Amino acid sequence: MWQFTLLSAKAPYEPDILTPVAHLTLTVLDADRNRVFEMPAPEPGWSQWMLESVTAHLTLPELDAFLGEEWVGSTEI
């Protein structure tokens, strides 16, 4: 099974990529750039836990996740 890894979890010295895009739509694309999943942001914005929860069912290889245009995760990390 492929594990989807989201890059919004960060160490203190890493930049915060989630906060600026937390209210944008989550889109997951396959290797051919086909949309396989899309969900608008919840009212309070995305959190790491929410992103992991809504993508847990995605088990295809070679997926990339975006909030708006910002790349936030992949199955290839």
MODELLER restraints for C-alpha pairs under 7 A, 6 or more apart:
rsr = mdl.restraints
at = mdl.atoms
rsr.add(forms.Gaussian(group=physical.xy_distance, feature=features.Distance(at['CA:1:A'], at['CA:59:A']), mean=6.11, stdev=0.5))
rsr.add(forms.Gaussian(group=physical.xy_distance, feature=features.Distance(at['CA:2:A'], at['CA:59:A']), mean=5.29, stdev=0.5))
rsr.add(forms.Gaussian(group=physical.xy_distance, feature=features.Distance(at['CA:2:A'], at['CA:60:A']), mean=6.52, stdev=0.5))
rsr.add(forms.Gaussian(group=physical.xy_distance, feature=features.Distance(at['CA:2:A'], at['CA:61:A']), mean=6.03, stdev=0.5))
rsr.add(forms.Gaussian(group=physical.xy_distance, feature=features.Distance(at['CA:2:A'], at['CA:75:A']), mean=6.23, stdev=0.5))
rsr.add(forms.Gaussian(group=physical.xy_distance, feature=features.Distance(at['CA:3:A'], at['CA:59:A']), mean=6.95, stdev=0.5))
rsr.add(forms.Gaussian(group=physical.xy_distance, feature=features.Distance(at['CA:3:A'], at['CA:75:A']), mean=5.63, stdev=0.5))
rsr.add(forms.Gaussian(group=physical.xy_distance, feature=features.Distance(at['CA:4:A'], at['CA:74:A']), mean=5.68, stdev=0.5))
rsr.add(forms.Gaussian(group=physical.xy_distance, feature=features.Distance(at['CA:4:A'], at['CA:75:A']), mean=4.42, stdev=0.5))
rsr.add(forms.Gaussian(group=physical.xy_distance, feature=features.Distance(at['CA:5:A'], at['CA:73:A']), mean=5.44, stdev=0.5))
rsr.add(forms.Gaussian(group=physical.xy_distance, feature=features.Distance(at['CA:5:A'], at['CA:74:A']), mean=5.46, stdev=0.5))
rsr.add(forms.Gaussian(group=physical.xy_distance, feature=features.Distance(at['CA:5:A'], at['CA:75:A']), mean=5.90, stdev=0.5))
rsr.add(forms.Gaussian(group=physical.xy_distance, feature=features.Distance(at['CA:5:A'], at['CA:77:A']), mean=6.49, stdev=0.5))
rsr.add(forms.Gaussian(group=physical.xy_distance, feature=features.Distance(at['CA:6:A'], at['CA:72:A']), mean=5.71, stdev=0.5))
rsr.add(forms.Gaussian(group=physical.xy_distance, feature=features.Distance(at['CA:6:A'], at['CA:73:A']), mean=4.00, stdev=0.5))
rsr.add(forms.Gaussian(group=physical.xy_distance, feature=features.Distance(at['CA:6:A'], at['CA:74:A']), mean=6.52, stdev=0.5))
rsr.add(forms.Gaussian(group=physical.xy_distance, feature=features.Distance(at['CA:7:A'], at['CA:72:A']), mean=5.25, stdev=0.5))
rsr.add(forms.Gaussian(group=physical.xy_distance, feature=features.Distance(at['CA:7:A'], at['CA:73:A']), mean=5.28, stdev=0.5))
rsr.add(forms.Gaussian(group=physical.xy_distance, feature=features.Distance(at['CA:8:A'], at['CA:17:A']), mean=6.06, stdev=0.5))
rsr.add(forms.Gaussian(group=physical.xy_distance, feature=features.Distance(at['CA:8:A'], at['CA:18:A']), mean=5.35, stdev=0.5))
rsr.add(forms.Gaussian(group=physical.xy_distance, feature=features.Distance(at['CA:8:A'], at['CA:48:A']), mean=6.18, stdev=0.5))
rsr.add(forms.Gaussian(group=physical.xy_distance, feature=features.Distance(at['CA:8:A'], at['CA:72:A']), mean=6.55, stdev=0.5))
rsr.add(forms.Gaussian(group=physical.xy_distance, feature=features.Distance(at['CA:9:A'], at['CA:48:A']), mean=6.51, stdev=0.5))
rsr.add(forms.Gaussian(group=physical.xy_distance, feature=features.Distance(at['CA:21:A'], at['CA:67:A']), mean=6.04, stdev=0.5))
rsr.add(forms.Gaussian(group=physical.xy_distance, feature=features.Distance(at['CA:21:A'], at['CA:68:A']), mean=6.99, stdev=0.5))
rsr.add(forms.Gaussian(group=physical.xy_distance, feature=features.Distance(at['CA:22:A'], at['CA:45:A']), mean=4.77, stdev=0.5))
rsr.add(forms.Gaussian(group=physical.xy_distance, feature=features.Distance(at['CA:22:A'], at['CA:46:A']), mean=4.76, stdev=0.5))
rsr.add(forms.Gaussian(group=physical.xy_distance, feature=features.Distance(at['CA:23:A'], at['CA:41:A']), mean=5.23, stdev=0.5))
rsr.add(forms.Gaussian(group=physical.xy_distance, feature=features.Distance(at['CA:23:A'], at['CA:45:A']), mean=4.54, stdev=0.5))
rsr.add(forms.Gaussian(group=physical.xy_distance, feature=features.Distance(at['CA:23:A'], at['CA:46:A']), mean=6.44, stdev=0.5))
rsr.add(forms.Gaussian(group=physical.xy_distance, feature=features.Distance(at['CA:24:A'], at['CA:40:A']), mean=6.74, stdev=0.5))
rsr.add(forms.Gaussian(group=physical.xy_distance, feature=features.Distance(at['CA:24:A'], at['CA:41:A']), mean=5.60, stdev=0.5))
rsr.add(forms.Gaussian(group=physical.xy_distance, feature=features.Distance(at['CA:24:A'], at['CA:67:A']), mean=5.36, stdev=0.5))
rsr.add(forms.Gaussian(group=physical.xy_distance, feature=features.Distance(at['CA:24:A'], at['CA:68:A']), mean=5.24, stdev=0.5))
rsr.add(forms.Gaussian(group=physical.xy_distance, feature=features.Distance(at['CA:25:A'], at['CA:39:A']), mean=5.79, stdev=0.5))
rsr.add(forms.Gaussian(group=physical.xy_distance, feature=features.Distance(at['CA:25:A'], at['CA:40:A']), mean=4.22, stdev=0.5))
rsr.add(forms.Gaussian(group=physical.xy_distance, feature=features.Distance(at['CA:25:A'], at['CA:41:A']), mean=5.17, stdev=0.5))
rsr.add(forms.Gaussian(group=physical.xy_distance, feature=features.Distance(at['CA:25:A'], at['CA:67:A']), mean=5.46, stdev=0.5))
rsr.add(forms.Gaussian(group=physical.xy_distance, feature=features.Distance(at['CA:25:A'], at['CA:68:A']), mean=5.64, stdev=0.5))
rsr.add(forms.Gaussian(group=physical.xy_distance, feature=features.Distance(at['CA:26:A'], at['CA:38:A']), mean=5.53, stdev=0.5))
rsr.add(forms.Gaussian(group=physical.xy_distance, feature=features.Distance(at['CA:26:A'], at['CA:39:A']), mean=5.24, stdev=0.5))
rsr.add(forms.Gaussian(group=physical.xy_distance, feature=features.Distance(at['CA:26:A'], at['CA:40:A']), mean=6.10, stdev=0.5))
rsr.add(forms.Gaussian(group=physical.xy_distance, feature=features.Distance(at['CA:26:A'], at['CA:41:A']), mean=6.75, stdev=0.5))
rsr.add(forms.Gaussian(group=physical.xy_distance, feature=features.Distance(at['CA:26:A'], at['CA:65:A']), mean=6.94, stdev=0.5))
rsr.add(forms.Gaussian(group=physical.xy_distance, feature=features.Distance(at['CA:26:A'], at['CA:66:A']), mean=5.67, stdev=0.5))
rsr.add(forms.Gaussian(group=physical.xy_distance, feature=features.Distance(at['CA:26:A'], at['CA:67:A']), mean=4.67, stdev=0.5))
rsr.add(forms.Gaussian(group=physical.xy_distance, feature=features.Distance(at['CA:26:A'], at['CA:68:A']), mean=6.71, stdev=0.5))
rsr.add(forms.Gaussian(group=physical.xy_distance, feature=features.Distance(at['CA:27:A'], at['CA:35:A']), mean=6.93, stdev=0.5))
rsr.add(forms.Gaussian(group=physical.xy_distance, feature=features.Distance(at['CA:27:A'], at['CA:37:A']), mean=5.83, stdev=0.5))
rsr.add(forms.Gaussian(group=physical.xy_distance, feature=features.Distance(at['CA:27:A'], at['CA:38:A']), mean=4.43, stdev=0.5))
rsr.add(forms.Gaussian(group=physical.xy_distance, feature=features.Distance(at['CA:27:A'], at['CA:39:A']), mean=6.68, stdev=0.5))
rsr.add(forms.Gaussian(group=physical.xy_distance, feature=features.Distance(at['CA:27:A'], at['CA:65:A']), mean=5.75, stdev=0.5))
rsr.add(forms.Gaussian(group=physical.xy_distance, feature=features.Distance(at['CA:27:A'], at['CA:66:A']), mean=5.22, stdev=0.5))
rsr.add(forms.Gaussian(group=physical.xy_distance, feature=features.Distance(at['CA:27:A'], at['CA:67:A']), mean=6.44, stdev=0.5))
rsr.add(forms.Gaussian(group=physical.xy_distance, feature=features.Distance(at['CA:28:A'], at['CA:35:A']), mean=5.88, stdev=0.5))
rsr.add(forms.Gaussian(group=physical.xy_distance, feature=features.Distance(at['CA:28:A'], at['CA:36:A']), mean=5.74, stdev=0.5))
rsr.add(forms.Gaussian(group=physical.xy_distance, feature=features.Distance(at['CA:28:A'], at['CA:37:A']), mean=5.06, stdev=0.5))
rsr.add(forms.Gaussian(group=physical.xy_distance, feature=features.Distance(at['CA:28:A'], at['CA:38:A']), mean=6.28, stdev=0.5))
rsr.add(forms.Gaussian(group=physical.xy_distance, feature=features.Distance(at['CA:28:A'], at['CA:63:A']), mean=6.54, stdev=0.5))
rsr.add(forms.Gaussian(group=physical.xy_distance, feature=features.Distance(at['CA:28:A'], at['CA:64:A']), mean=5.56, stdev=0.5))
rsr.add(forms.Gaussian(group=physical.xy_distance, feature=features.Distance(at['CA:28:A'], at['CA:65:A']), mean=4.39, stdev=0.5))
rsr.add(forms.Gaussian(group=physical.xy_distance, feature=features.Distance(at['CA:28:A'], at['CA:66:A']), mean=6.32, stdev=0.5))
rsr.add(forms.Gaussian(group=physical.xy_distance, feature=features.Distance(at['CA:29:A'], at['CA:35:A']), mean=4.51, stdev=0.5))
rsr.add(forms.Gaussian(group=physical.xy_distance, feature=features.Distance(at['CA:29:A'], at['CA:36:A']), mean=5.60, stdev=0.5))
rsr.add(forms.Gaussian(group=physical.xy_distance, feature=features.Distance(at['CA:29:A'], at['CA:63:A']), mean=5.59, stdev=0.5))
rsr.add(forms.Gaussian(group=physical.xy_distance, feature=features.Distance(at['CA:29:A'], at['CA:64:A']), mean=5.35, stdev=0.5))
rsr.add(forms.Gaussian(group=physical.xy_distance, feature=features.Distance(at['CA:29:A'], at['CA:65:A']), mean=6.51, stdev=0.5))
rsr.add(forms.Gaussian(group=physical.xy_distance, feature=features.Distance(at['CA:30:A'], at['CA:36:A']), mean=6.60, stdev=0.5))
rsr.add(forms.Gaussian(group=physical.xy_distance, feature=features.Distance(at['CA:30:A'], at['CA:62:A']), mean=5.89, stdev=0.5))
rsr.add(forms.Gaussian(group=physical.xy_distance, feature=features.Distance(at['CA:30:A'], at['CA:63:A']), mean=4.58, stdev=0.5))
rsr.add(forms.Gaussian(group=physical.xy_distance, feature=features.Distance(at['CA:30:A'], at['CA:64:A']), mean=6.50, stdev=0.5))
rsr.add(forms.Gaussian(group=physical.xy_distance, feature=features.Distance(at['CA:31:A'], at['CA:62:A']), mean=5.40, stdev=0.5))
rsr.add(forms.Gaussian(group=physical.xy_distance, feature=features.Distance(at['CA:31:A'], at['CA:63:A']), mean=6.23, stdev=0.5))
rsr.add(forms.Gaussian(group=physical.xy_distance, feature=features.Distance(at['CA:61:A'], at['CA:75:A']), mean=6.24, stdev=0.5))
rsr.add(forms.Gaussian(group=physical.xy_distance, feature=features.Distance(at['CA:62:A'], at['CA:75:A']), mean=5.63, stdev=0.5))
rsr.add(forms.Gaussian(group=physical.xy_distance, feature=features.Distance(at['CA:62:A'], at['CA:76:A']), mean=6.09, stdev=0.5))
rsr.add(forms.Gaussian(group=physical.xy_distance, feature=features.Distance(at['CA:63:A'], at['CA:74:A']), mean=5.43, stdev=0.5))
rsr.add(forms.Gaussian(group=physical.xy_distance, feature=features.Distance(at['CA:63:A'], at['CA:75:A']), mean=5.41, stdev=0.5))
rsr.add(forms.Gaussian(group=physical.xy_distance, feature=features.Distance(at['CA:64:A'], at['CA:73:A']), mean=5.73, stdev=0.5))
rsr.add(forms.Gaussian(group=physical.xy_distance, feature=features.Distance(at['CA:64:A'], at['CA:74:A']), mean=4.33, stdev=0.5))
rsr.add(forms.Gaussian(group=physical.xy_distance, feature=features.Distance(at['CA:64:A'], at['CA:75:A']), mean=6.78, stdev=0.5))
rsr.add(forms.Gaussian(group=physical.xy_distance, feature=features.Distance(at['CA:65:A'], at['CA:71:A']), mean=5.91, stdev=0.5))
rsr.add(forms.Gaussian(group=physical.xy_distance, feature=features.Distance(at['CA:65:A'], at['CA:72:A']), mean=5.54, stdev=0.5))
rsr.add(forms.Gaussian(group=physical.xy_distance, feature=features.Distance(at['CA:65:A'], at['CA:73:A']), mean=4.91, stdev=0.5))
rsr.add(forms.Gaussian(group=physical.xy_distance, feature=features.Distance(at['CA:65:A'], at['CA:74:A']), mean=5.98, stdev=0.5))
rsr.add(forms.Gaussian(group=physical.xy_distance, feature=features.Distance(at['CA:66:A'], at['CA:72:A']), mean=5.31, stdev=0.5))
